Amino acid sequence: MKFRKTIVSLYLLLFAGLGIAGSYLLLDARHEYARLEQVEAQNRQRLAEAQERLRQQERVLDRLRSDPAYVDKVIRKKLGYAKPDEFIYRFEE
């Protein structure tokens, strides 16, 4: 009878240990999952920002391809070009 109680006690101790170890592993997995969700949210935000920049750059490229007035404006502004009868004044700020 005493041997049987000892075996039952050992099984209960074993199951309790497995339960505690399983709980620890589950808690660790939940923390890792929460961290990965945060990383995914950050990556989705970065992707959305990159897609918006791409859309803006595509609009500029389309305007450069199809709008001569816009091309003229960009060339004048960025490169400092002028027409033959124009003067460019530069002021220090």
Contacts in CASP RR format, 6 or more apart in sequence:
PFRMAT RR
TARGET T0000
AUTHOR 0000-0000-0000
METHOD contacts of the structure
MODEL  1
MKFRKTIVSLYLLLFAGLGIAGSYLLLDARHEYARLEQVEAQNRQRLAEA
QERLRQQERVLDRLRSDPAYVDKVIRKKLGYAKPDEFIYRFEE
63 70 0 8 1.000
64 70 0 8 1.000
64 71 0 8 1.000
64 74 0 8 1.000
75 81 0 8 1.000
76 82 0 8 1.000
80 88 0 8 1.000
82 88 0 8 1.000
END
